[in-house]
Amino acid sequence: MTNFNSQSTDINWVEDVYQLLMDIARSSLSDIPRLPDNFSQKALPLLQKVQSIEEGHDGQASSVVSGYEREWAQQVRQFLLEITSVYLSEQPRMPENLAGRAIGLAEKAQAIKESAENEPPSVNESDNSVPHPDVLLQLLRESFKIQRSKSNNPDAPQWQQAITMLDVVQGMYTQVRE
């Protein structure tokens, strides 16, 4: 399965988005809330990249396949467009909860980046009918974490048990594979 880590440029893009979002959060929480210096110079290339990813015209196949990653990319695009319109207006007014929204998107960027860095090598392209078990287990782990965060009871012991059982399965698979 292809995702953000299939292309190093996508990992760099996620990192650049993360940095800009954190800059926005820091600047908006200062004594005099404002946007970061050179905001437009930083945001424009990121907006162009997210648009090319969404359209799949990146000079290569779009690497954003996961619904979670696609949704995040769209949220980033909307957020940056909103801030850009404020930045360019004659009477700029900071949007509500700017820092909170920026931090929320930055946390998702960090999770995507960590997931990309921790993912095992991709499946052999000649056998793309069934993804590698390590990939499937990692995707299941990420899905559990996302579902847990959306759950009405994220602290339920069953969530931790399910994740622990997944760790056991992954360990057993590693032993069998060796």
C-alpha positions in Angstrom: 0.0 0.0 0.0 1.3 3.4 -0.8 1.1 6.3 1.6 3.0 9.5 2.6 6.2 7.6 3.2 6.4 6.2 -0.3 8.0 9.5 -1.4 10.6 11.4 0.6 9.2 14.6 -0.7 5.9 13.8 0.9 7.5 13.2 4.3 9.3 16.6 3.8 6.0 18.2 2.9 4.4 16.8 6.0 7.3 18.1 8.1 7.1 21.5 6.5 3.3 21.7 7.2 4.0 20.6 10.8 6.6 23.4 11.2 4.3 26.1 9.7 1.4 24.9 11.9 3.5 25.1 15.0 4.7 28.6 14.0 1.1 29.7 13.5 0.2 28.3 16.9 3.1 30.0 18.7 2.6 33.3 16.9 -1.2 33.4 17.7 -0.5 32.7 21.4 1.9 35.5 21.8 1.0 38.7 23.7 0.1 40.3 20.4 -1.5 37.6 18.3 -0.2 37.6 14.7 0.8 35.3 11.9 4.4 34.1 11.5 6.9 36.2 9.6 7.0 35.3 5.9 3.7 33.4 6.2 2.7 33.8 2.6 6.1 32.6 1.3 5.8 29.5 3.5 2.2 28.8 2.9 2.1 29.2 -0.9 4.3 26.2 -1.8 2.5 24.0 0.8 -0.9 24.9 -0.7 0.4 24.2 -4.2 1.7 20.8 -3.0 -1.5 19.8 -1.3 -3.5 20.8 -4.4 -1.2 18.7 -6.6 -1.5 15.8 -4.2 -5.3 16.0 -4.2 -5.5 16.2 -7.9 -2.9 13.5 -8.5 -0.9 15.8 -10.9 2.3 15.7 -8.9 4.3 14.4 -11.8 3.8 10.9 -10.3 1.0 9.0 -8.9 -0.6 10.6 -5.9 0.9 9.1 -2.8 -2.1 10.0 -0.6 -4.2 6.9 -0.5 -5.3 6.6 3.1 -8.6 8.3 3.8 -7.2 9.6 7.1 -4.3 11.2 5.3 -6.5 12.6 2.5 -8.9 14.1 5.0 -5.9 15.7 6.9 -4.5 17.1 3.7 -7.9 18.7 2.9 -8.2 20.1 6.4 -4.7 21.6 6.0 -5.6 23.1 2.7 -8.8 24.7 4.1 -7.0 26.0 7.2 -4.2 27.6 5.2 -6.6 29.1 2.7 -8.7 30.6 5.5 -5.6 32.1 7.1 -4.3 33.4 3.8 -7.6 35.2 3.2 -7.3 36.8 6.6 -3.7 37.7 6.0 -4.5 39.4 2.7 -7.6 41.2 3.9 -7.6 45.0 4.6 -8.7 44.6 8.2 -7.2 41.3 9.3 -9.0 39.6 12.2 -7.6 36.4 13.7 -9.9 33.4 13.3 -11.4 31.8 16.5 -9.3 29.1 18.2 -6.5 29.6 15.7 -3.8 28.0 17.9 -6.0 25.1 18.9 -6.8 24.3 15.3 -3.2 24.6 14.2 -2.0 22.3 17.1 -4.7 19.7 16.2 -3.5 19.6 12.6 0.1 19.6 13.7 -0.5 16.6 15.9 -2.1 14.7 13.0 1.0 15.7 10.9 3.3 14.3 13.6 1.3 11.0 13.7 1.4 10.7 9.9 5.1 11.3 9.9 5.8 8.8 12.7 3.6 6.3 11.0 5.6 6.8 7.8 8.9 6.5 9.6 7.9 3.3 11.5 6.3 1.5 8.5 8.3 -1.5 7.3 9.5 -1.6 3.6 6.6 -1.6 1.1 5.3 -4.7 -0.5 7.1 -6.2 -3.5 5.5 -4.5 -6.5 5.3 -7.7 -8.5 2.9 -9.2 -5.9 0.6 -6.3 -5.1 -2.5 -8.5 -4.6 -1.8 -9.0 -0.9 0.0 -6.4 1.3 2.9 -7.6 3.5 1.7 -8.7 6.9 3.9 -6.1 8.6 2.1 -3.4 6.6 -1.3 -4.8 7.5 -0.4 -5.1 11.2 0.9 -1.5 11.3 -2.3 -0.3 9.5 -4.4 -2.2 12.0 -2.5 -0.6 14.9 -3.0 2.9 13.5 -6.7 2.1 12.9 -7.0 1.0 16.5 -5.4 4.2 17.8 -7.7 6.4 15.6 -10.8 4.5 16.6 -9.7 4.6 20.3 -9.3 8.4 20.1 -12.8 8.7 18.6 -14.4 6.3 21.1 -16.8 7.5 23.8 -14.6 5.5 26.3 -11.0 5.8 25.1 -9.7 4.7 28.5 -11.6 1.4 28.4 -9.2 -1.5 29.3 -10.4 -3.4 26.1 -8.6 -0.9 23.9 -5.3 -1.6 25.7 -6.0 -5.3 25.6 -6.6 -5.2 21.8 -3.4 -3.3 21.2 -1.5 -5.7 23.4 -2.9 -8.6 21.6 -1.8 -7.0 18.3 1.7 -6.7 19.7 1.6 -10.4 20.6 0.5 -11.3 17.1 3.2 -9.2 15.6 5.8 -10.8 17.8 4.6 -14.3 17.0 4.7 -13.4 13.3 8.2 -12.1 13.6 9.3 -15.3 15.3 7.7 -17.6 12.7 9.1 -15.5 9.9 12.7 -16.0 11.2 
